[in-house]
Amino acid sequence: MKDLELRYVGHVITITNSLRETYSTYASTLRELIAELAIMYSGFQEVFINKDTEQLNLAAMIYYGDADQAPFVVVDLGQAIQDGAQITFW
């Protein structure tokens, strides 16, 4: 199980009603994590995954950083998730 620090920015806050949360998951990629979060937060997946292409929506941003590392912009939803990661959904 991985423990993640999730942060929500901009319009994503209106979906989650939260700025941040600690989240535990068995998801191994960002795509799997987004699918999990979509179960909890209606409309979450549609913000980040284009329904036609199944790729990252270009109007959305995700920053990913492993524990104690600077975050970077994600362009691949297959990005692996590590325990202790910090992920910002914007």
ZAZA-814655 format. One record per residue (C-alpha): residue in one letter; x, y, z. Coordinates in pm, 1 decimal, always signed. Example, Ala and Ser with C-alpha at 12.3 -4.5 7.8 and 13.67 -1.06 7.14 Angstrom:
! residues 2
+------+----------+----------+----------+
| resn |        x |        y |        z |
+------+----------+----------+----------+
|    a |  +1230.0 |   -450.0 |   +780.0 |
|    s |  +1367.0 |   -106.0 |   +714.0 |
+------+----------+----------+----------+
This chain:
! residues 90
+------+----------+----------+----------+
| resn |        x |        y |        z |
+------+----------+----------+----------+
|    m |     +0.0 |     +0.0 |     +0.0 |
|    k |   +120.8 |   +350.9 |    -83.4 |
|    d |    +47.6 |   +661.3 |   +122.1 |
|    l |    +24.8 |   +973.1 |    -92.8 |
|    e |    -10.7 |  +1344.2 |    -27.0 |
|    l |   -271.9 |  +1472.6 |   -272.6 |
|    r |   -320.4 |  +1842.8 |   -338.4 |
|    y |   -601.8 |  +2003.6 |   -531.7 |
|    v |   -579.0 |  +2342.6 |   -701.8 |
|    g |   -817.2 |  +2570.4 |   -892.9 |
|    h |  -1145.2 |  +2426.9 |  -1016.7 |
|    v |  -1049.6 |  +2079.4 |   -890.2 |
|    i |  -1122.1 |  +2203.1 |   -537.2 |
|    t |  -1489.5 |  +2239.4 |   -632.5 |
|    i |  -1496.3 |  +1867.2 |   -713.6 |
|    t |  -1310.0 |  +1744.0 |   -404.9 |
|    n |  -1418.9 |  +2014.9 |   -157.7 |
|    s |  -1066.5 |  +1988.4 |    -20.8 |
|    l |   -726.6 |  +2150.1 |    -72.4 |
|    r |   -531.0 |  +1839.7 |    +25.2 |
|    e |   -560.8 |  +1493.8 |   +169.7 |
|    t |   -351.5 |  +1195.4 |   +264.7 |
|    y |   -462.8 |   +899.7 |    +55.4 |
|    s |   -372.3 |   +529.3 |    +70.2 |
|    t |   -385.3 |   +322.2 |   -246.8 |
|    y |   -267.8 |    +10.9 |   -425.2 |
|    a |   -274.5 |   +196.7 |   -758.9 |
|    s |    +51.7 |   +167.3 |   -948.5 |
|    t |     +0.2 |   +445.8 |  -1205.0 |
|    l |   -161.6 |   +787.3 |  -1218.8 |
|    r |   -429.3 |   +651.2 |  -1453.1 |
|    e |   -528.8 |   +392.6 |  -1189.6 |
|    l |   -522.1 |   +656.0 |   -914.7 |
|    i |   -746.3 |   +889.9 |  -1114.9 |
|    a |   -993.4 |   +603.7 |  -1169.2 |
|    e |  -1002.6 |   +544.6 |   -792.5 |
|    l |  -1049.9 |   +912.6 |   -715.0 |
|    a |  -1330.8 |   +929.8 |   -972.6 |
|    i |  -1528.4 |   +682.5 |   -759.4 |
|    m |  -1507.0 |   +924.7 |   -466.1 |
|    y |  -1533.7 |  +1249.8 |   -663.0 |
|    s |  -1790.0 |  +1269.1 |   -942.1 |
|    g |  -1644.1 |  +1439.7 |  -1248.0 |
|    f |  -1280.7 |  +1399.0 |  -1139.0 |
|    q |  -1177.5 |  +1165.6 |  -1420.1 |
|    e |  -1336.0 |  +1384.1 |  -1688.0 |
|    v |  -1119.7 |  +1678.1 |  -1580.4 |
|    f |   -795.8 |  +1486.1 |  -1633.5 |
|    i |   -864.1 |  +1221.5 |  -1898.5 |
|    n |  -1002.9 |  +1304.7 |  -2241.8 |
|    k |  -1292.1 |  +1064.7 |  -2304.4 |
|    d |  -1216.3 |  +1039.4 |  -2677.4 |
|    t |   -839.8 |   +988.7 |  -2666.6 |
|    e |   -805.4 |   +839.3 |  -2315.0 |
|    q |   -501.0 |  +1065.0 |  -2274.4 |
|    l |   -434.3 |  +1355.8 |  -2040.3 |
|    n |   -656.6 |  +1656.8 |  -2106.3 |
|    l |   -435.6 |  +1940.3 |  -2222.0 |
|    a |   -641.4 |  +2188.5 |  -2014.4 |
|    a |   -550.8 |  +2002.7 |  -1693.0 |
|    m |   -219.0 |  +1967.9 |  -1514.3 |
|    i |    -74.9 |  +1710.7 |  -1279.1 |
|    y |   +248.3 |  +1757.8 |  -1086.1 |
|    y |   +418.2 |  +1450.2 |   -943.6 |
|    g |   +707.7 |  +1431.2 |   -700.2 |
|    d |   +855.8 |  +1136.0 |   -517.5 |
|    a |   +926.4 |  +1189.7 |   -148.4 |
|    d |  +1194.1 |  +1457.3 |    -98.1 |
|    q |  +1216.6 |  +1534.0 |   -471.8 |
|    a |  +1103.8 |  +1834.8 |   -670.8 |
|    p |   +774.0 |  +1777.2 |   -852.3 |
|    f |   +754.4 |  +1770.8 |  -1232.0 |
|    v |   +471.7 |  +1808.7 |  -1481.3 |
|    v |   +319.5 |  +1476.5 |  -1584.0 |
|    v |   +244.3 |  +1408.8 |  -1949.8 |
|    d |   +206.5 |  +1029.9 |  -1928.0 |
|    l |    -84.9 |   +882.6 |  -1731.9 |
|    g |   +123.4 |   +566.0 |  -1703.5 |
|    q |   +353.3 |   +751.2 |  -1460.8 |
|    a |   +441.3 |   +510.0 |  -1179.6 |
|    i |   +337.7 |   +605.6 |   -827.1 |
|    q |   +573.6 |   +558.2 |   -532.6 |
|    d |   +496.8 |   +551.4 |   -161.5 |
|    g |   +528.0 |   +897.6 |     -7.8 |
|    a |   +471.9 |  +1078.3 |   -338.1 |
|    q |   +317.1 |  +1422.7 |   -355.0 |
|    i |    +69.2 |  +1472.8 |   -638.1 |
|    t |    -97.1 |  +1800.3 |   -729.1 |
|    f |   -407.5 |  +1796.2 |   -947.9 |
|    w |   -467.0 |  +2130.8 |  -1117.9 |
+------+----------+----------+----------+
